[in-house]
Amino acid sequence: MDMKERTAIWEVVIKKYGRGRDPLGYDPVRLSHASKRFTGAEIGQAFIEALHLAFDEEGKPGELIVGTALAEIVPLHSPWM
């Protein structure tokens, strides 16, 4: 999956799960770089996890929380497989 595809996936995921949040409030290119080896499903799960983390902290899932969620997920894709 290339950067354009991952960027498009982030935009779809934010619209789908963002609960009315403006996708322009996120930098999908930066998120695409941070999720280089992730599948579309893993990207979606990372955003859902960010929603849970933000809820626990009584905030909104900004890029920092999304980055934390990405760091907690081990992508299935590995160059050694």
KOLZA-948131 format. One record per atom (N, C-alpha, C, O, CB): x, y, z; residue in one letter. Coordinates in steps of 0.02 Angstrom, whole numbers, padded with zeros to 5 digits, always signed. Glycine has a CB too. Example, Ala and Ser with C-alpha at 12.3 -4.5 7.8 and 13.67 -1.06 7.14 Angstrom:
REM residues 2
+00660-00284+00390A;+00615-00225+00390A;+00660-00165+00390A;+00712-00166+00423A;+00565-00224+00452A;+00642-00112+00354S;+00684-00053+00357S;+00645+00002+00394S;+00670+00057+00402S;+00704-00030+00286S;
***
This chain:
REM residues 81
+00043-00058+00000M;+00000+00000+00000M;+00045+00062+00000M;+00093+00066+00039M;-00049+00000+00062M;+00030+00109-00043D;+00072+00169-00046D;+00043+00226-00003D;-00011+00219+00026D;+00080+00192-00120D;+00079+00281-00001M;+00059+00338+00041M;-00009+00366+00022M;-00049+00384+00066M;+00111+00393+00036M;-00023+00370-00043K;-00088+00398-00064K;-00146+00354-00039K;-00197+00380-00016K;-00091+00403-00141K;-00136+00289-00043E;-00189+00243-00020E;-00199+00249+00055E;-00255+00251+00080E;-00172+00171-00040E;-00143+00251+00092R;-00148+00257+00165R;-00180+00323+00185R;-00220+00326+00232R;-00079+00249+00198R;-00161+00376+00150T;-00191+00442+00164T;-00266+00440+00153T;-00304+00465+00194T;-00159+00497+00120T;-00287+00409+00098A;-00359+00403+00084A;-00394+00361+00138A;-00450+00376+00158A;-00370+00372+00015A;-00361+00308+00161I;-00390+00266+00213I;-00399+00306+00277I;-00450+00302+00310I;-00346+00203+00226I;-00348+00346+00296W;-00354+00387+00356W;-00413+00435+00350W;-00450+00444+00398W;-00289+00427+00369W;-00422+00465+00291E;-00477+00512+00282E;-00545+00476+00291E;-00590+00503+00322E;-00474+00545+00213E;-00551+00416+00264V;-00613+00377+00270V;-00624+00357+00343V;-00680+00364+00368V;-00610+00315+00225V;-00572+00334+00376V;-00578+00311+00445V;-00598+00369+00491V;-00642+00361+00534V;-00512+00281+00470V;-00568+00427+00481I;-00585+00485+00523I;-00657+00506+00512I;-00692+00523+00559I;-00537+00544+00508I;-00679+00505+00449K;-00749+00522+00435K;-00797+00470+00465K;-00849+00488+00492K;-00761+00527+00359K;-00778+00407+00460K;-00822+00353+00483K;-00827+00350+00559K;-00882+00346+00586K;-00797+00286+00457K;-00771+00354+00593Y;-00770+00345+00666Y;-00761+00410+00704Y;-00764+00411+00766Y;-00715+00298+00684Y;-00750+00465+00669G;-00733+00527+00702G;-00790+00562+00737G;-00781+00614+00768G;-00704+00573+00654G;-00850+00534+00731R;-00909+00562+00766R;-00917+00637+00753R;-00923+00677+00799R;-00904+00550+00840R;-00917+00654+00689G;-00928+00723+00669G;-00867+00767+00672G;-00871+00827+00659G;-00980+00752+00712G;-00809+00739+00689R;-00747+00779+00691R;-00726+00795+00620R;-00734+00755+00574R;-00691+00741+00728R;-00699+00854+00612D;-00676+00876+00546D;-00611+00840+00529D;-00562+00846+00565D;-00665+00953+00546D;-00611+00802+00473P;-00550+00768+00453P;-00492+00817+00441P;-00434+00797+00442P;-00562+00727+00391P;-00508+00880+00428L;-00456+00929+00417L;-00419+00946+00482L;-00366+00978+00481L;-00485+00993+00387L;-00446+00924+00539G;-00413+00934+00603G;-00355+00886+00613G;-00318+00891+00662G;-00463+00927+00659G;-00347+00840+00567Y;-00293+00791+00569Y;-00250+00798+00507Y;-00274+00822+00455Y;-00321+00718+00575Y;-00188+00779+00511D;-00144+00779+00453D;-00138+00707+00428D;-00096+00669+00454D;-00073+00809+00470D;-00179+00687+00379P;-00178+00617+00357P;-00111+00596+00327P;-00094+00537+00329P;-00232+00606+00306P;-00073+00643+00300V;-00007+00626+00272V;+00040+00607+00330V;+00076+00557+00325V;+00023+00685+00231V;+00040+00645+00383R;+00081+00630+00442R;+00060+00563+00472R;+00102+00522+00491R;+00076+00686+00494R;-00006+00552+00477L;-00030+00489+00504L;-00011+00431+00458L;+00002+00376+00481L;-00106+00491+00513L;-00010+00443+00392S;+00010+00391+00344S;+00083+00372+00354S;+00100+00313+00350S;-00001+00416+00272S;+00125+00421+00367H;+00196+00406+00380H;+00203+00364+00444H;+00244+00318+00447H;+00237+00471+00387H;+00162+00380+00494A;+00167+00345+00558A;+00140+00274+00555A;+00154+00233+00598A;+00130+00384+00611A;+00100+00260+00503S;+00069+00194+00497S;+00092+00158+00434S;+00052+00124+00401S;-00008+00201+00497S;+00155+00165+00419K;+00183+00139+00357K;+00169+00065+00344K;+00154+00047+00287K;+00256+00150+00356K;+00173+00023+00393R;+00165-00050+00383R;+00096-00075+00404R;+00086-00136+00409R;+00218-00087+00423R;+00049-00030+00416F;-00017-00049+00439F;-00065-00063+00381F;-00061-00032+00328F;-00046+00005+00484F;-00110-00111+00392T;-00163-00124+00344T;-00219-00074+00357T;-00218-00038+00407T;-00190-00198+00350T;-00268-00072+00312G;-00325-00027+00322G;-00363-00043+00386G;-00384+00002+00422G;-00372-00032+00263G;-00372-00108+00400A;-00406-00129+00461A;-00368-00107+00523A;-00398-00087+00573A;-00417-00205+00461A;-00302-00112+00521E;-00261-00092+00578E;-00263-00016+00588E;-00262+00008+00645E;-00188-00114+00568E;-00267+00021+00534I;-00274+00094+00539I;-00341+00111+00572I;-00344+00153+00617I;-00269+00127+00469I;-00394+00077+00550G;-00459+00088+00581G;-00459+00071+00655G;-00487+00107+00696G;-00512+00047+00546G;-00428+00015+00672Q;-00424-00005+00742Q;-00384+00044+00784Q;-00400+00057+00842Q;-00394-00075+00748Q;-00331+00072+00755A;-00290+00121+00791A;-00332+00184+00807A;-00326+00212+00861A;-00228+00141+00749A;-00374+00205+00760F;-00415+00264+00773F;-00468+00249+00826F;-00481+00291+00869F;-00449+00288+00708F;-00497+00190+00823I;-00545+00170+00875I;-00511+00168+00943I;-00540+00191+00993I;-00577+00101+00858I;-00451+00141+00946E;-00413+00139+01009E;-00399+00211+01033E;-00402+00224+01093E;-00347+00101+01000E;-00384+00256+00986A;-00373+00326+01005A;-00436+00357+01035A;-00432+00397+01081A;-00350+00367+00943A;-00494+00339+01008L;-00557+00363+01037L;-00564+00340+01109L;-00584+00378+01153L;-00617+00339+00995L;-00547+00276+01122H;-00551+00249+01190H;-00501+00284+01236H;-00518+00302+01292H;-00538+00173+01189H;-00440+00293+01212L;-00390+00328+01253L;-00411+00399+01269L;-00403+00423+01325L;-00321+00328+01217L;-00438+00433+01219A;-00461+00502+01229A;-00519+00505+01279A;-00523+00550+01321A;-00481+00535+01162A;-00565+00457+01273F;-00621+00455+01319F;-00596+00446+01390F;-00622+00478+01436F;-00669+00398+01300F;-00547+00402+01400D;-00519+00391+01467D;-00488+00455+01495D;-00489+00466+01555D;-00466+00336+01464D;-00461+00496+01451E;-00429+00559+01472E;-00476+00618+01467E;-00457+00675+01478E;-00366+00572+01431E;-00539+00604+01449E;-00591+00655+01442E;-00570+00709+01392E;-00580+00769+01405E;-00606+00686+01508E;-00543+00688+01337G;-00522+00735+01285G;-00544+00711+01217G;-00585+00665+01211G;-00447+00746+01286G;-00517+00741+01166K;-00532+00718+01098K;-00469+00686+01069K;-00414+00703+01089K;-00556+00777+01053K;-00478+00640+01023P;-00421+00603+00997P;-00380+00645+00947P;-00392+00641+00887P;-00443+00538+00964P;-00334+00683+00972G;-00290+00721+00929G;-00235+00676+00900G;-00234+00616+00915G;-00258+00780+00967G;-00192+00704+00861E;-00139+00664+00828E;-00093+00632+00879E;-00067+00577+00866E;-00099+00708+00782E;-00081+00663+00936L;-00038+00634+00986L;-00068+00569+01014L;-00033+00519+01022L;-00025+00684+01044L;-00133+00570+01027I;-00166+00510+01053I;-00170+00457+00998I;-00162+00397+01012I;-00237+00527+01078I;-00181+00477+00936V;-00181+00429+00881V;-00112+00397+00874V;-00106+00337+00863V;-00202+00463+00813V;-00060+00437+00882G;+00009+00411+00880G;+00022+00361+00936G;+00056+00311+00926G;+00059+00468+00885G;-00005+00375+00995T;+00002+00329+01051T;-00032+00263+01035T;-00005+00209+01048T;-00027+00360+01115T;-00092+00267+01006A;-00128+00206+00987A;-00090+00167+00934A;-00088+00105+00937A;-00199+00223+00961A;-00061+00201+00886L;-00021+00168+00835L;+00039+00132+00865L;+00057+00077+00845L;+00003+00218+00782L;+00069+00163+00915A;+00128+00133+00947A;+00110+00070+00986A;+00153+00027+00996A;+00162+00184+00993A;+00048+00065+01007E;+00027+00007+01047E;+00007-00052+01004E;+00000-00108+01029E;-00031+00026+01092E;-00003-00041+00939I;-00025-00095+00894I;+00035-00121+00855I;+00074-00082+00829I;-00081-00069+00845I;+00041-00186+00853V;+00095-00217+00814V;+00064-00237+00746V;+00019-00280+00745V;+00126-00280+00851V;+00087-00207+00691P;+00057-00223+00627P;+00074-00295+00606P;+00128-00321+00621P;+00082-00174+00574P;+00027-00326+00572L;+00038-00394+00549L;+00089-00398+00493L;+00123-00449+00485L;-00028-00424+00526L;+00094-00345+00454H;+00142-00345+00399H;+00212-00335+00425H;+00225-00290+00465H;+00125-00289+00347H;+00256-00377+00404S;+00325-00373+00425S;+00370-00389+00366S;+00356-00435+00328S;+00340-00421+00486S;+00423-00351+00357P;+00468-00366+00299P;+00503-00433+00307P;+00531-00459+00258P;+00520-00310+00292P;+00501-00462+00366W;+00535-00527+00377W;+00489-00586+00366W;+00511-00643+00374W;+00563-00529+00446W;+00427-00573+00348M;+00380-00629+00338M;+00383-00653+00266M;+00347-00700+00248M;+00308-00608+00355M;
***
